């Protein structure tokens, strides 16, 4: 769904109405959306956003870098027409193809059908869906890192930066001016008509909130993009949302590097880390959690922590889960389901990188015991690796079952250190029994 479609009734667009020059021959031709309060259902926007698009003039033609949400296409075309004729447009660069970036593209191509369109290879399938029957009417060229396009006296160089935050994302560098068009990287949902970072209000919160909600689940890809872009001589960072960053661009690179790094460390050197998080209705799941902790702690090189989720707010555990190497979630089965706090925590994990982490589930039950299997299925959906089938105990654990919980903990720890034979439980094993 279009970002603008989620907006309430908006006030009149902020000024200026015309294009804004960034450097000679390069103009911002985007749109302001001050009334936006929720973006793609992913995050709230306290004062709206901007859809940043750009026009770059060379001696041989004009390139349009990205477009705007379809609801603001008229504003986009007014600004574009103020700096270029449609017959001058030789290239259209789509750094990303979500509707807030590509909404005006079909109409732009109808007005400038001679333009060559540049997208990443993974953007081709999305572009085909957007253009449908018109796809074959235009010149469309996929580009990868190192590819260039000349405008005459100005050169666009492309950098493939997937999964920040969509698979099709790329960045485009205007070599002669050191101007880097970064798509969603370094963006923020912050609407201010003064446009430049040295003129707008304090947008630090918006920049970091944007990172947390959109980039944090892909922070390893963000690090890869930074590795690719940091060697460039960057004078201006021009993202697709929020202020244009012309004051000390390196400071924003450093801040992104910090945001993409660990939120904290255990100071444990090379030790692997396992967090056991649980809810217990009558104490049985708690006893299993303690036994799993005791067993895991026997494995050299593993640091184990134990948390009762009933004892505090869930949000601090997101940073913890992001940094540890493995988690084991404990829940009783109540009304055929895991308890609410476990589901809430699992829902929050979509905001961080979980792929490849060790996951496990355990719990006590009275009747059917579905909760452990449900949690395992969700952990696999988060692309965690589950080497051990979950531990389920009916009612109060016996001494033998407590010993099995300790052994379960030892096996989890051994998988973390690599001492156990690698394996992954089969989805078929997760069917309720």
Beta strands, then each sheet from edge to edge (+ up, - down):
strand 1: 20-23
strand 2: 26-28
strand 3: 31-33
strand 4: 38-39
strand 5: 43-44
strand 6: 49-51
strand 7: 54-58
strand 8: 61-65
strand 9: 89-93
strand 10: 116-120
strand 11: 139-143
strand 12: 148-150
strand 13: 155-160
strand 14: 170-174
strand 15: 179-183
strand 16: 236-239
strand 17: 272-278
strand 18: 302-308
strand 19: 326-330
strand 20: 358-365
strand 21: 391-394
sheet 1: 1+ 2- 7+ 8- 9- 10- 11-
sheet 2: 3+ 6-
sheet 3: 4+ 5-
sheet 4: 12+ 13- 14+ 15- 16-
sheet 5: 18+ 17+ 19+ 20+ 21+
end
